């Protein structure tokens, strides 16, 4: 028994965006539909076209929201560091921790990478995300090192959740020490 839809539902749009991310994780980008998203969000199919011009605009908003949330989490963790050593420890936490390197987040990132590769407009989301990450790192490191660290975090996070034998925190610390000199 489902509830009758509410006429004034201020959370409807955000539920659609969140359901889009959830469906990306569950089905992959090539297998999501308006119908699946509407069902997961608990909204009518008409709500989809009311709020979004099409699947492209919906995916763009969902990926943008995800990238900003990840950036906020990243920034928040790095802001806790008071010096370079603590910044390096924060990087290890982001790679190994359960806040950023979650299975859910990795699934959304994989989908975003694949989709942005075929959709130049979505590359801007990725580029802006990288810029935000590098700016946060520049509070502790020069711009070139910040860029190297950003790539390291991105790559090692993927390795950490995929590798049969992920590197230990100590191994990651040693690798970071080599990058930051």
N, C-alpha and C positions, 0 to 999 in steps of 0.2 A: 504494500500500500504506500504510494508516494504522496507527498504533500502537494497541494495545489501551488503552482508557481506564484511567487509574490510579485505584485505589480511594481513596487518600489524596492528593489534589491540592490543596495549600493555595492555589495560585494560580488555581484554577478560577473563583471568584467575580470576581476582578479581571479575568481574561481576558474574562469575559462582559460586564462593564461597559465595558472598552476596546473590545470588538467592537461594542457598542451604539453608541458614539461613532463608530467607523469606518463602521458601516452608515448612521448618520445623514448622514455626509459623502457616502458613495457613493450612497445611494438616496433620501435625504430622509425626513422623519419619517412621511409618509403611505405610504411603500413599504417600511418595515422590518417584519419578522416575527420571531417567535421562531425559526423555522426558519433564516432567514438569519443571525441573530445566533449561534445555536448552531453552525452550520457555520463561521462566521468565527472563533469562539472555540475550535473544535475540541473541543466538548463534546456530550454527548447532549442531545436535546431535553428529557429528564427533568430534567436539571440546571437548566434554566431555571425550572421550577416548584418545584424543591427550594429554590433560593436566592431566588426572587422571587415575590410573590403574583400578579403579572401584568405586562403591558407598562407600565402606569402606574408601578408601583413601580420597575421597571427603568430607565425613562426618568428618573424623579426622582433615583435614585441616580447615574446617569451624568451628568446635568446638574449635580448637586451636586458630584460629583468634579471635573468640568471647571471649574466656577466657583471652587472652592477652589484648584485648580492655577493658574488664571489669576491669582487674588488673590495667591498665593504668588510667582509670577513678577513681578507688579506691585510687590509690597512689596519683594522682593529688589532690584529695579532702583532703586526710590526710596531704599532704605536706603544705597545707595552715594553718594547726594548729601549734601554737607556744608552746603549753603546754598541759598537760593532760586534763584540762577542755575543751580546744578548740578541742582536739582530740575526746573527748566524744561528743561534739556538732557535729563534723564532722560525727561521727557514726550515730547519730540521723538523720542527713541530708541524709546519704546514705540509711537509712531504709525508711524514709518518703519522700525523695526528688523525683523529677521527672527525675533525670539524670540516676540513676542506677536502681531503682525499677520501671522500666516501664513495661507495659504489655508485650511488645515485648521481653524485656530481660528475664522476668520471663518465658515466653513460651519457649524460647531457653534453659534456664536453666533446666526446667522440662524435656525437651526432652533429654538433655545431661545426667541428672541424671539417667533417665530410661535406656537410651542406654548404658551408661557406666556400669551400673549394670549387663548388659548381655555381655559386651565386655571388658574384662580385659585390653586390650591395651589402651582403652579410659580412664580407671581409672587414668592413668598417667597424663592425661590432668587435671583431677580434683585435683589430689594430688599436682601437680606443682602449680596450681592456689591457693590452700589452703596455700602452703608454701609462695608464693609471698604475699598473704594477711597477713599472720602472721608476716612476716618480716617487712612489713610496720607498723604494729601495735607495733612491738617491739621497734620502735623509742620512744614510750611513755610508754609502759607497759612491765613487765617481760614476758618471754616466755609462762608460763602457763596461765597468764591472757590474753595474746595475743591470745592464742589458744581458750580460753573460749569466748573471744569477737568475734573471727572469726565465731565460731559456733552460737553465739547469733545473729550476723548480718545476717548470712545465714538463720537461722530459723525465725527471726523476720521479715525479708524482705518478706519471703513467707507468713507469717501470715498477714503482713500489707496489702498486695495486695489481700489476700483471705478472711480475716475476715470480717464479716458483720459489726462489730463495732471495727475497728482497735484502738489500744491504742493511746492515745494522745502523743504528743512530751514530755509533762511533765512526763507521766507515763514511757515512755522509758528512760528518764533521770534518774528517780528514780531507775529503774532496772539496768541501767548502773552503777550507784553509788554503788549499792550492789555488782556488779561483780568486780569493780575496787577497792573497799574497801575504 
